Amino acid sequence: MPLNVQTVRSGAALDPMECGDTFMIDDEDGCDEHLHVLLTSPSLAGEVVTASISTRRRRSETLVCVHPGEHPFVTSESVVPYHFAAIRTCAAIEASVKKGTARPKEKASPELVRRLQAGLIDSEFTPPGVRAYYVGITQE
């Protein structure tokens, strides 16, 4: 049973985080904001696996493409750069939301989540530790 970790949703009541939730947050250099998708529900340790969605560029990884309309935020051809997949704590995501550096967005559809999860396993760019963690918690 996952931890009852909370996050702010649209400035309203608190809801538990779950697989398929999404949030916007700046990339590591603070230049661009990307949509991140929770690919797992929180573990007992309060950790989730996330993958980001980015606008497609000439040299983008194209294993999983996300088309306009597959998520309300996606308005142009996008991709999932699996080298940015990460294990995050719900507490860190919640803290970013409370600080205003992350913003919750609409939930991803189950079909989109399934495609992103399959890509996480199949991509040669997924960090090995992230892949191993994902496999370990989803096959329990």
Helices and strands as residue ranges (DSSP letters): E 6-8, E 14-16, E 22-26, E 33-38, E 47-55, E 65-66, E 78-79, G 82-84, E 86-89, H 90-99, E 102-105, H 110-122, H 128-138
